[in-house]
Amino acid sequence: MYWYDLVQMAWNGLSRNRARSLMTLLGVTIGAAALVTLLAYGSGLQHNARAQFEALELYNTLRVTSRPIPFSGPGDLLYRTLEKDSLSDRPAVALTDSVVTALGQIPGVLAAYPEIQFPVRIQANGREIAGGVDAVPMAFGRLRAYQPRWGRFFLHEADTAIILSTSMAQRLGFSRPEEAVGSSVQILVAAIDWAALQRMLFGGWYLSGGELPIRIQPYRVQIRGLLDADDQAFAGFFRVLMPLGLSRRLETVTFFSTVDLLFRRAGVSGYSAVRVHLEDPRLHDSVRRRIAEMGLYVTSFREQFAELDRLFWLIDMALFVIGIIALLVATIGIANTMRMSVMERFREIGILKALGAYERDIQRIFLLESALLGLAGGLLGWLIGWGLAELIELGVNVYLARRGVPAVELFYFTPGLILFVGILTLLTGLLAGWWPARQAARVDVLVALRQV
Amino acid sequence: MDIRLRGVSKYYPMGRAVVPALRHVDLEVPSGQFVLIRGRSGSGKSTLLHLIAAMDRPTAGEIVVGPWKLDRLSVQEQARYRRHTVGIVFQHFHLIPSMSALGNVELPLLLDGWSPRERRRRAEMLLEWMGLWDRRTHRPVELSGGEQQRVAIARALALDPPLLLADEPTGNLDSQTASEILALIGRIHRESGKTVLLVTHDVQQAAPFTRRLIRLQDGEIVEDVLV
């Protein structure tokens, strides 16, 4: 038998009971759509994290500390803080300016700079937004990720200026990006209120009025440039760049993360951390080794991302299992439909066999029917899943845009995903049809022909 | 194509009992002979035909049709034998209801891997020969009993098999139509020289076409005469 005849016969078989075939197809479509959407969502999470890492050039960045960072991956924090680390008992090398200079002179290092990060509020046009300052060295002017889309990079180390994302400028009331560049804005930072601290130290918490010894310090700065929201990924919502020299001049509390607060230890002076930016990611291992030889501790963002990748893999697997359950239910639907079809066409199978049809021909006809159901359901499911993902993404991005947050890509469809779902649904179709097709092939001619 | 049966028996299990359908049947049919097989219901006529059509296997004995030793064929070989050597006509026509007359006649050709154009040409030719040209696009339900049986005969002849087996082909037809169908089978035999085994109760109507008459009773050949 020719393949086109087999396909024709399979199609005729499915067309015979259209309602039932359509219902089965719907089941497969829903299962495949669920699988596609969930996998694309998992893929989207990973893609976004990767994009964020790349946008911030974190693959090229090492974080150097005096003490080991007591966790190496997600969920590991509590475990390591309870663990006795013998390494932490040895004398720590303070991260002074001379150490920062020495780090900067290691071959393959583009820039070494103290990690200065602090929260900030920016006011302009009668509006106020919150952000987080990242102090960056002038050497970053060479990096593509730090090239503003509008305006320019900082003029010098002490440039009294900041660089924002376009979405932040929008939230500050600048309708066009060009308007924001060169504008003067006020930034508010948290500084130590020494008078309040004195009252607290000498009069106790009660006399200090129960307030923290923190005051708000205003500064005026210019917007030097705007980074493209697409390059900044999620960071574009809050990230503010400032020249390193300016950040040092500001009177502010320079901690940002709870990790800094928890693990900054007494007895070690200098910066809490220094960031080392590599000229080339291939130099990662050699630079890392040189820093370790200086008695310092290195946390590699790249290695941390590898840990994160494992987490994503687990998330992907969980989503895959949920999706595959939906597809499994649909597969049972195909198997049931095929079984019914074999029973209904029992006599017809007998006629075909009486006329000399081979068992393999009969088996192929029914296998093709179930494969067609699987494949068509897979393709439709892919289309519906894709449409659904687009719809959800549109809704989320409309919501985010209203709040000035850059658009996100929640679902990420790769050609591999399309191929994977296509093959998977085809295989589930074949698997579901295998047993009914085998039963059809083994029908006894005489028993079938007696069924009038 | 010569047919030879040696000591063929067929028993069917019926609960704990075993019911004999054929008992030690010896039969030789030379190529091109028209044989009429008769007997009461349950005498073993259909069983004999099913065994010769390789739709069933004998419990004991040997069946040889031309070069084919039927009792030793694999399932695949049985199918090939049925396709190329035997054309079968049933009492209940056994046409596929969802297909047109043309589609039904094309079916053996389709199974044999003929191209759509070739099989269409052959099926149309056969239906024209059967006088069913204007009914070719009709489905079985739209055809009379006689027309359905003629479509079934055309289908049996599609691959031009040397052996034609007809199992009570007139059992569901009125006497006028039955007579026409028997005449048609007689004409096929006369024009093509095929070996024909016809199981029928209409001995009188079939007698003009046949040269040999076999009567079965309780699974045994009790009469085998040339007429």
Interface residues (C-beta under 8 A of the other chain):
Chain A: M1 Y2 D5 N12 R16 R347 E348 G350 I351 L352 K353 A354 L355 G356 A357 Y358 E359 D361 V445 L446 L449 V452
Chain B: H50 A53 M55 D56 V75 Q76 A79 R80 Y81 R82 R83 H84 I88 F90 H92 H94 L95 I96 S98 L107 P108 L110 L111 D112 G113 S115 R155 L159
